[in-house]
Amino acid sequence: MHTSYPLGKLPAEHLARLMARHAPADPHIILGPGVGHDAAVIAFGDRHLVAKTDPITFASDEIGWYAVHVNANDVACTGATARWFLATLLLPGGHTNPHLVDTIFDQIAGACHELDVALVGGHTEITHGLDRPIVVGCMLGEVTPDRLVRPDGARPGDVLLVTKGIAVEGTAIIAREKGDALAGLDVLLLARCRGFLHDPGISVVRDAAVATAAGEVHAMHDPTEGGLATGLWEMAQAADVGLAVDEAAVPILPETRTLCARLGLDPLGLIASGTLLMAVAPGDVAPVLAALSGAGIASAHIGRVVEKERGVVLRTAAGERPLPRFDRDEIARLFE
């Protein structure tokens, strides 16, 4: 009898086995599937085509807007510019009406307009067995070869930077979807948490553009399911390096701390779109931080890339320990 996997990402070890078994041989593929590879890069004339697909499953409020931005984030993390979007809408049987469909399409169109992206196709259907809409997005972008940032580009000596604060997306989803579990908390605090979707916002497109224009960024990652901790593990695995992360330096917004304390969640493992994780050349840290500050984007230096033999560690007041792993996102426990 086979054991069922819990909600969340497929275990990284299983995914790695599948990708090794079915690795593509096309010479046009600059960056193919791999743990920590959130977008594909394909040689396409004098430019590279960047392709990304991701579903929105936990959130229902503003689901169409979400779908555009989370897919654009991973395209931006390659240094590319998002250009074209396709959306597959799976709508629940017995619960779909014209207003719901129009609302989701308006959300998609609004987000595409914000990013100057064209909605070029997709698929819609009313599907048996669903109790909520699901949107699966596919974002295409382009980048010149000299501007490509690879997810496996981190190297020992690089400085780890993050923008905004961790678990921005998780904070917004919990406040929007799990209000009953938060009864008794300050209403203004909950309103701020719901607003995290837009302020500080889950998009890292601008963060990536500002950082790469200011200095040498060797790798970027948009930590999603599994939070910052999983994003760090994926960056380390992709580049075959170790990481030393300073626990006290990780920026956790006070609203996020409050929600996580109330629900018994670890912010390090909470879905974290809105935070851009970067490995930056040591000599370019100051100009990158200055450029982000000048653009009104908060950022923090949280550690360094080290040799693989040192492992992926969290430096705490009590000493070093292995960075925790989250086989499933903390938010998944709330949706079971």
C-alpha positions in Angstrom: 0.0 0.0 0.0 1.4 3.4 -1.0 1.5 6.3 1.5 -0.3 9.5 0.2 1.7 12.7 0.1 0.4 15.6 2.1 -0.8 18.9 0.6 1.9 21.0 -0.9 4.8 20.6 -3.3 5.8 17.2 -4.5 8.8 16.1 -2.3 12.0 17.5 -3.8 13.7 14.0 -3.9 10.8 12.5 -5.9 10.8 15.5 -8.3 14.5 15.3 -8.8 14.2 11.6 -9.8 11.5 12.4 -12.3 13.4 15.2 -13.9 16.6 13.1 -14.1 14.6 10.3 -15.8 12.9 12.6 -18.3 15.7 15.2 -18.9 15.3 16.9 -22.3 18.0 16.7 -24.9 17.1 19.7 -27.1 20.2 21.8 -27.6 18.1 25.0 -27.6 17.3 24.6 -23.9 19.6 27.0 -21.9 17.9 26.2 -18.6 15.7 23.1 -18.2 13.8 21.5 -15.3 15.5 21.2 -12.0 15.0 21.7 -8.3 15.2 25.5 -7.8 14.7 26.1 -11.5 11.4 28.0 -11.5 11.4 29.0 -15.2 12.7 27.5 -18.4 15.0 29.4 -20.7 15.1 28.5 -24.4 17.5 30.0 -27.1 15.3 31.9 -29.6 17.3 33.8 -32.2 19.2 36.7 -30.7 17.2 36.4 -27.5 16.2 33.8 -25.0 12.5 32.9 -24.4 11.7 32.4 -20.8 8.6 30.3 -19.9 6.9 29.8 -16.5 3.7 28.1 -15.4 2.2 28.1 -11.9 -1.3 27.6 -10.5 -3.2 29.5 -7.8 -4.8 27.0 -5.5 -4.8 28.4 -1.9 -6.2 31.9 -2.6 -9.6 32.6 -4.0 -9.8 36.3 -3.5 -8.2 38.2 -6.5 -7.2 34.8 -7.9 -6.8 36.2 -11.5 -4.6 39.0 -10.3 -2.5 36.6 -8.3 -2.0 34.3 -11.2 -0.4 37.0 -13.4 1.9 38.3 -10.7 3.3 35.0 -9.3 4.2 33.9 -12.8 5.7 37.2 -13.7 7.8 37.0 -10.6 9.6 33.9 -11.7 10.2 35.3 -15.2 11.7 38.4 -13.6 14.0 36.3 -11.5 15.9 35.3 -14.7 16.5 38.9 -15.5 13.8 38.7 -18.2 10.9 41.0 -19.0 7.4 39.4 -19.0 5.6 39.8 -22.3 2.8 37.3 -22.9 0.4 35.5 -20.6 -1.9 32.5 -21.0 -4.5 31.4 -18.5 -6.3 28.1 -17.9 -9.5 28.7 -15.8 -10.9 25.6 -14.1 -14.3 26.7 -12.6 -16.4 24.7 -10.1 -19.5 23.0 -11.4 -22.7 24.3 -9.8 -21.0 27.4 -8.5 -20.0 29.3 -11.6 -22.0 32.2 -12.9 -21.3 35.1 -15.4 -20.3 37.4 -12.6 -17.6 35.0 -11.3 -16.1 34.5 -14.8 -16.2 38.3 -15.6 -14.5 39.1 -12.2 -11.6 36.6 -12.8 -11.1 37.9 -16.3 -11.1 41.5 -15.2 -8.5 40.6 -12.5 -6.3 39.0 -15.1 -6.6 41.9 -17.5 -5.9 44.4 -14.8 -2.7 42.7 -13.7 -1.6 42.3 -17.3 -2.1 46.0 -17.8 0.0 46.8 -14.7 2.9 44.8 -16.1 2.4 45.8 -19.7 1.8 42.1 -20.5 -0.5 40.8 -23.3 -3.1 38.2 -22.6 -2.7 35.9 -25.6 -4.7 32.8 -24.9 -5.5 29.9 -22.6 -8.5 27.7 -21.8 -11.7 27.9 -19.7 -14.0 25.1 -18.5 -16.4 24.3 -15.8 -14.9 21.2 -14.1 -16.5 18.4 -12.0 -15.2 17.9 -8.5 -14.0 21.5 -7.7 -15.3 23.6 -4.8 -13.5 26.7 -5.9 -11.9 28.3 -9.0 -8.3 27.3 -9.9 -6.3 29.4 -12.3 -3.2 28.0 -14.0 -1.0 30.7 -15.5 1.7 30.5 -18.1 4.0 33.6 -18.5 6.4 34.1 -21.4 9.1 36.6 -21.4 12.4 37.5 -23.1 15.9 38.4 -22.2 19.2 39.0 -24.0 21.8 36.4 -23.3 24.1 38.9 -21.6 21.3 39.8 -19.1 20.3 36.3 -18.1 20.4 35.5 -14.4 20.5 31.8 -13.7 19.0 30.2 -10.6 22.1 28.1 -10.2 24.5 31.1 -10.4 25.2 31.6 -6.7 28.8 31.2 -5.7 30.8 31.2 -2.5 31.4 34.7 -1.2 28.2 36.1 -2.6 26.0 38.0 -0.2 22.4 37.0 0.4 19.9 39.9 0.2 16.1 39.8 0.5 13.6 42.6 -0.2 10.6 43.7 1.8 10.0 41.1 4.4 9.3 37.4 4.5 5.9 35.7 4.1 4.1 38.7 2.6 1.9 36.5 0.5 1.2 34.1 3.4 0.1 36.9 5.6 -2.3 38.2 3.0 -3.8 34.8 2.3 -4.4 34.0 5.9 -6.0 37.3 6.7 -8.2 37.0 3.6 -9.1 33.3 3.8 -9.0 32.4 7.5 -10.7 35.3 9.2 -12.6 33.0 11.6 -9.3 31.7 13.1 -8.2 35.3 13.8 -11.2 36.5 15.7 -10.2 38.9 18.5 -7.2 40.4 16.8 -7.1 44.1 16.1 -9.3 44.9 13.1 -6.8 47.5 11.8 -4.0 45.0 12.0 -6.1 42.5 10.0 -6.9 45.1 7.4 -3.2 45.8 7.0 -2.5 42.1 6.6 -5.2 41.8 3.9 -3.6 44.7 2.2 -0.2 43.0 2.0 -1.3 41.7 -1.4 -0.7 45.2 -2.7 1.4 46.9 0.0 4.2 45.9 0.3 2.9 43.7 -2.5 3.6 40.2 -3.8 5.2 41.3 -7.0 9.1 41.3 -7.2 9.2 42.4 -10.8 10.4 45.9 -9.9 12.7 44.6 -7.2 14.5 42.4 -9.7 14.8 45.1 -12.3 16.2 47.7 -9.9 18.7 45.2 -8.4 20.0 43.9 -11.7 20.4 47.4 -13.1 22.5 48.4 -10.1 25.0 45.6 -9.8 26.1 42.0 -10.5 23.4 39.7 -9.3 24.4 36.0 -9.7 21.1 34.4 -8.7 17.5 35.4 -7.8 14.6 33.4 -6.4 11.0 34.2 -5.5 10.3 32.0 -2.5 6.8 30.6 -2.7 5.6 27.4 -1.1 7.7 26.4 1.8 8.7 30.0 2.4 12.1 31.6 2.6 13.6 28.5 4.1 12.6 26.4 1.1 13.8 29.1 -1.2 17.2 29.1 0.4 17.5 25.3 0.2 16.5 25.4 -3.4 19.1 28.1 -4.2 21.8 26.0 -2.5 20.8 22.8 -4.2 20.6 24.5 -7.6 24.1 26.0 -7.3 25.7 23.1 -5.3 26.7 25.5 -2.5 26.2 26.0 1.2 24.5 29.0 2.8 25.0 30.7 6.2 21.9 32.7 7.2 21.7 35.0 10.2 18.4 34.4 11.9 18.3 37.9 13.5 18.8 39.6 10.2 15.8 38.0 8.5 13.1 40.7 8.2 9.8 39.5 9.5 7.1 42.2 9.4 5.3 42.6 12.8 1.9 41.8 11.3 3.3 38.5 10.1 4.8 37.7 13.5 1.4 38.4 15.1 -0.5 36.1 12.8 2.0 33.3 13.0 2.1 33.5 16.8 -1.7 33.3 16.9 -1.8 30.2 14.6 1.4 28.5 15.7 3.1 28.9 12.3 6.8 29.4 11.6 7.3 32.5 9.3 10.4 30.8 7.7 8.2 28.2 6.2 5.2 30.4 5.1 4.6 31.1 1.4 6.6 34.1 0.7 5.9 35.7 -2.7 6.8 39.4 -2.4 10.3 38.7 -1.1 13.1 38.6 -3.6 16.0 36.4 -2.6 19.3 37.3 -4.3 22.9 36.2 -4.3 24.9 39.3 -5.1 28.6 39.8 -5.8 30.3 41.2 -2.7 31.6 44.3 -4.4 28.1 45.2 -5.6 26.2 44.8 -2.4 26.4 48.6 -1.5 25.1 49.8 -4.9 22.3 47.2 -5.0 21.1 48.2 -1.5 21.4 51.9 -2.4 19.4 51.4 -5.6 16.6 49.5 -3.8 16.4 52.1 -1.1 16.3 54.8 -3.6 13.4 53.0 -5.3 11.5 52.8 -2.0 12.1 49.0 -1.7 13.2 47.8 1.8 16.0 45.2 1.7 18.3 43.4 4.1 21.6 41.5 4.2 20.8 38.1 5.7 23.9 36.0 5.2 26.4 34.6 2.7 26.9 31.9 0.2 29.6 29.4 1.5 31.2 26.2 0.4 28.9 23.2 0.0 30.8 21.4 2.8 29.5 23.9 5.4 25.9 23.0 4.7 22.9 25.3 4.8 22.9 26.7 8.3 21.0 29.2 10.5 23.1 31.3 12.8 21.3 32.0 16.0 22.2 33.4 19.4 22.7 29.9 20.6 25.0 29.0 17.7 24.7 27.4 14.3 22.1 24.8 13.4 20.8 23.4 10.2 18.3 25.6 8.4 14.9 24.0 9.0 13.2 22.2 6.1 9.5 22.5 5.3 8.3 19.6 3.3 5.0 21.4 3.0 4.2 25.0 3.4 3.0 26.1 6.8 -0.2 27.5 5.2 -1.1 24.0 4.0 -1.9 23.0 7.6 -4.6 25.6 7.7 -6.3 24.4 4.5 -6.4 20.7 5.4 
